[in-house]
């Protein structure tokens, strides 16, 4: 297995910690490798949510995944937010903290959406400097997720994988490689998803996301509301052949079914990892 540069161990196969599954998790203690939380859901709360998080953290590793860091924004970094994020990471001993390559608003307003950034030199320098500051504050590696996008900037001077690779080198950060997002954006913009994966250095990949999306005919929407499609599984097998396996999470955030349904989807990943192991033995 190819190691990531931080030597963070492979946590295995996991899923998002969602309120609809709280009771099942507490009562059944299911055999799942780890959970991922939406960081903001636990940063300004107390009572049952934090009690539940503490219970889960005693039994399972937890990765933190944020949606409000706004690393691509021109607004100053939100220090209050980052200090709360750091305190939460310490509380649950999170091995990784992740967020998105995006901005979420301007002039202090959060529009609660993951907005794309142009891929050019100016943006690269700006984001790299902010990532360095964030990692110094958090004292943990930051994994940035590649976005699912529907429009492109005419001012971009490089491709998304080129931008991601240069950003990771200049800021010394990692990548949350969302395989579904690569698939969605490739369909929406007409680029080669397999070539995208080949361009990413495996030692920079912290972990993977897999998810279902919605096919609108003219484009794909990253909805996290369905099963992972075969094309995404094929891409996951391709990148796993390069890495030898990475921590992998299946996202299911809308129309969430019973725990057992999501868990079964998580365990499908074993089939694609097993192919790699079999090939190595043969």
C-alpha positions as CSV (number, residue, x, y, z in Angstrom):
1,X,0.0,0.0,0.0
2,X,1.3,3.5,-0.9
3,X,1.4,5.7,2.1
4,X,0.2,9.3,2.4
5,X,2.9,11.8,3.3
6,X,1.6,12.2,6.8
7,X,1.6,8.5,7.5
8,X,-2.0,8.7,8.7
9,X,-3.2,5.1,8.9
10,X,-5.9,3.8,6.6
11,X,-9.1,3.9,8.7
12,X,-11.0,1.6,6.4
13,X,-14.6,2.1,5.3
14,X,-17.0,4.5,6.9
15,X,-20.1,6.6,6.6
16,X,-21.4,10.0,7.8
17,X,-22.7,10.3,11.4
18,X,-26.4,11.4,10.9
19,X,-29.1,12.0,13.5
20,X,-31.5,9.5,11.9
21,X,-29.0,6.7,12.8
22,X,-28.2,7.8,16.4
23,X,-30.3,5.2,18.1
24,X,-29.2,2.4,16.0
25,X,-25.5,3.2,16.5
26,X,-25.9,3.4,20.3
27,X,-28.0,0.3,20.6
28,X,-26.2,-1.9,18.0
29,X,-22.7,-0.7,18.0
30,X,-22.4,-1.7,14.3
31,X,-19.2,-3.1,12.8
32,X,-18.2,0.0,10.8
33,X,-14.6,1.3,10.7
34,X,-15.2,5.0,11.3
35,X,-17.6,7.9,11.0
36,X,-17.3,11.3,9.5
37,X,-19.1,14.4,10.9
38,X,-20.1,17.7,9.4
39,X,-17.9,19.9,11.7
40,X,-20.3,22.8,11.9
41,X,-23.1,20.5,13.3
42,X,-21.0,20.2,16.5
43,X,-19.2,23.5,16.9
44,X,-21.9,25.6,18.5
45,X,-24.1,23.1,20.3
46,X,-24.2,21.2,23.5
47,X,-26.6,18.7,25.1
48,X,-27.6,15.6,23.3
49,X,-25.6,16.2,20.0
50,X,-22.3,16.5,21.9
51,X,-23.1,13.7,24.3
52,X,-23.8,11.5,21.2
53,X,-20.6,12.6,19.6
54,X,-18.6,11.8,22.7
55,X,-20.2,8.3,22.9
56,X,-19.3,7.6,19.2
57,X,-15.8,9.0,19.6
58,X,-15.1,6.6,22.4
59,X,-15.9,3.7,20.1
60,X,-14.9,4.8,16.6
61,X,-12.4,7.1,14.9
62,X,-14.0,10.3,13.6
63,X,-13.0,12.5,10.6
64,X,-14.1,16.1,10.6
65,X,-15.5,17.4,7.3
66,X,-16.5,21.1,7.1
67,X,-18.6,23.2,4.8
68,X,-17.9,26.8,6.0
69,X,-14.2,27.4,6.0
70,X,-14.5,29.3,2.7
71,X,-10.8,28.8,1.9
72,X,-11.2,30.5,-1.4
73,X,-12.9,33.6,-0.1
74,X,-11.4,37.1,-0.2
75,X,-12.8,37.8,3.3
76,X,-10.3,37.4,6.1
77,X,-10.1,33.9,7.7
78,X,-12.7,33.5,10.5
79,X,-10.4,33.0,13.5
80,X,-13.4,32.3,15.8
81,X,-14.5,29.6,13.5
82,X,-11.0,28.1,13.2
83,X,-10.4,28.1,17.0
84,X,-13.7,26.3,17.5
85,X,-12.8,23.8,14.8
86,X,-9.4,23.2,16.5
87,X,-11.1,22.6,19.9
88,X,-13.5,20.1,18.4
89,X,-10.7,18.3,16.6
90,X,-8.8,18.0,20.0
91,X,-11.9,16.8,21.8
92,X,-12.5,13.9,19.5
93,X,-8.9,13.4,18.5
94,X,-9.7,13.7,14.8
95,X,-6.8,12.4,12.6
96,X,-7.9,14.6,9.7
97,X,-9.8,17.8,9.1
98,X,-11.3,18.5,5.7
99,X,-13.2,21.1,3.8
100,X,-13.8,22.1,0.2
101,X,-11.9,24.1,-2.4
102,X,-14.5,26.8,-2.7
103,X,-15.8,29.9,-1.1
104,X,-19.1,30.1,0.7
105,X,-20.0,33.8,0.6
106,X,-18.7,37.4,0.6
107,X,-18.6,40.4,3.0
108,X,-19.2,38.1,5.9
109,X,-22.3,36.5,4.6
110,X,-22.6,32.7,4.3
111,X,-24.8,31.7,1.3
112,X,-24.6,28.1,2.4
113,X,-23.4,26.9,-0.9
114,X,-20.0,25.6,-2.2
115,X,-19.1,28.2,-4.8
116,X,-16.2,27.5,-7.3
117,X,-13.0,29.5,-7.6
118,X,-11.1,30.4,-10.8
119,X,-8.1,28.3,-11.5
120,X,-5.4,30.9,-12.1
121,X,-2.1,32.1,-10.6
122,X,-3.6,34.8,-8.4
123,X,-6.2,32.4,-6.9
124,X,-3.5,29.8,-6.4
125,X,-1.2,32.1,-4.4
126,X,-4.2,33.4,-2.4
127,X,-5.6,30.0,-1.4
128,X,-2.1,28.5,-0.7
129,X,-1.3,31.2,1.8
130,X,-4.7,30.8,3.5
131,X,-4.2,27.0,3.7
132,X,-0.8,27.4,5.3
133,X,-2.4,29.7,8.0
134,X,-5.2,27.2,8.6
135,X,-2.8,24.3,9.1
136,X,-0.7,26.3,11.5
137,X,-3.7,27.1,13.6
138,X,-5.3,23.6,13.5
139,X,-1.9,21.8,14.0
140,X,-3.4,19.1,11.8
141,X,-3.2,18.4,8.0
142,X,-6.0,20.0,6.0
143,X,-7.5,17.9,3.3
144,X,-9.2,19.9,0.6
145,X,-12.0,18.3,-1.4
146,X,-12.2,18.7,-5.2
147,X,-15.6,20.4,-6.0
148,X,-18.5,19.2,-8.1
149,X,-19.1,22.1,-10.5
150,X,-21.6,23.1,-13.1
151,X,-20.0,26.2,-14.6
152,X,-16.3,27.1,-15.4
153,X,-14.5,30.5,-15.3
154,X,-13.4,31.9,-18.6
155,X,-10.4,33.4,-16.7
156,X,-9.0,30.0,-15.6
157,X,-5.6,29.3,-17.0
158,X,-5.2,25.8,-15.7
159,X,-7.2,22.7,-15.3
160,X,-8.7,21.6,-12.0
161,X,-6.2,18.8,-11.4
162,X,-3.3,21.1,-12.3
163,X,-4.6,23.6,-9.8
164,X,-5.0,21.0,-7.1
165,X,-1.6,19.5,-7.6
166,X,0.1,22.9,-7.4
167,X,-1.9,24.0,-4.4
168,X,-1.0,20.8,-2.5
169,X,2.7,21.4,-3.3
170,X,2.8,25.1,-2.4
171,X,0.7,24.8,0.7
172,X,1.8,21.3,1.7
173,X,-1.7,20.2,2.3
174,X,-3.6,17.1,1.3
175,X,-6.6,16.1,-0.8
176,X,-9.9,14.6,0.0
177,X,-10.4,13.0,-3.4
178,X,-14.1,12.8,-4.0
179,X,-14.4,10.3,-6.7
180,X,-18.1,11.1,-7.3
181,X,-17.3,14.8,-7.8
182,X,-14.6,13.9,-10.4
183,X,-17.3,11.8,-12.2
184,X,-19.9,14.6,-12.0
185,X,-17.6,17.4,-13.1
186,X,-16.2,15.3,-15.9
187,X,-19.7,14.7,-17.3
188,X,-20.7,18.3,-16.9
189,X,-17.6,19.8,-18.5
190,X,-16.5,17.0,-20.8
191,X,-13.1,16.2,-19.5
192,X,-11.5,12.8,-19.0
193,X,-12.1,11.6,-15.4
194,X,-9.5,8.8,-15.6
195,X,-6.8,11.4,-16.7
196,X,-7.8,13.5,-13.7
197,X,-7.1,10.7,-11.3
198,X,-3.8,9.9,-13.0
199,X,-2.7,13.5,-12.4
200,X,-3.1,13.4,-8.6
201,X,0.0,12.3,-6.6
202,X,-1.1,9.4,-4.4
203,X,0.9,10.5,-1.4
204,X,-1.2,13.6,-1.2
205,X,-4.5,11.7,-1.0
206,X,-5.8,11.7,2.6
207,X,-9.1,9.9,1.9
208,X,-11.9,9.3,-0.5
209,X,-15.6,10.2,-0.8
210,X,-18.0,8.2,-2.7
211,X,-21.7,9.2,-3.2
212,X,-24.7,9.0,-5.4
213,X,-25.8,11.8,-7.7
214,X,-28.9,12.8,-9.8
215,X,-28.8,12.6,-13.6
216,X,-30.8,15.5,-15.0
217,X,-30.1,14.5,-18.6
218,X,-28.1,17.6,-19.6
219,X,-26.0,17.5,-16.5
220,X,-25.4,15.7,-13.2
221,X,-26.2,17.1,-9.8
222,X,-24.1,16.1,-6.7
223,X,-27.1,15.3,-4.4
224,X,-25.8,12.5,-2.2
225,X,-29.3,11.0,-2.4
226,X,-28.8,7.6,-4.0
227,X,-26.6,4.6,-4.5
228,X,-23.1,5.0,-6.0
229,X,-23.3,4.4,-9.8
230,X,-21.1,1.8,-11.6
231,X,-19.0,4.5,-13.3
232,X,-18.0,6.0,-10.0
233,X,-17.1,2.5,-8.7
234,X,-15.0,2.0,-11.8
235,X,-13.1,5.2,-11.0
236,X,-12.7,4.2,-7.4
237,X,-11.2,0.9,-8.5
238,X,-8.8,2.8,-10.8
239,X,-7.5,5.1,-8.0
240,X,-7.3,2.2,-5.5
241,X,-5.1,0.4,-8.0
242,X,-2.6,3.3,-7.6
243,X,-2.9,3.8,-3.9
244,X,-3.4,0.2,-2.7
245,X,-6.4,1.5,-0.7
246,X,-7.3,4.6,1.2
247,X,-9.7,5.6,4.0
248,X,-13.1,5.7,2.2
249,X,-16.4,7.2,3.1
250,X,-19.8,6.8,1.4
251,X,-21.9,10.0,1.7
252,X,-25.7,9.8,1.8
253,X,-27.2,13.1,2.9
254,X,-30.6,13.3,1.4
255,X,-33.5,10.8,1.5
256,X,-31.3,8.9,4.0
257,X,-32.4,5.3,4.3
258,X,-31.9,2.9,7.2
259,X,-28.5,2.4,8.6
260,X,-28.2,-1.1,7.2
261,X,-28.8,0.2,3.6
262,X,-26.1,2.8,3.8
263,X,-23.7,0.4,5.5
264,X,-24.3,-2.2,2.8
265,X,-23.3,0.5,0.2
266,X,-20.2,1.2,2.2
267,X,-19.2,-2.4,2.2
268,X,-19.4,-2.6,-1.6
269,X,-16.1,-0.8,-1.6
270,X,-14.4,-4.1,-0.4
271,X,-15.1,-5.7,-3.8
272,X,-13.0,-3.0,-5.6
273,X,-10.3,-3.1,-3.0
274,X,-10.2,-6.9,-3.1
275,X,-9.6,-6.9,-6.9
276,X,-6.3,-5.0,-6.2
277,X,-5.2,-7.4,-3.5
278,X,-6.0,-10.4,-5.7
279,X,-4.0,-8.9,-8.6
280,X,-1.0,-8.3,-6.3
281,X,-1.1,-12.0,-5.0
282,X,-1.5,-13.4,-8.6
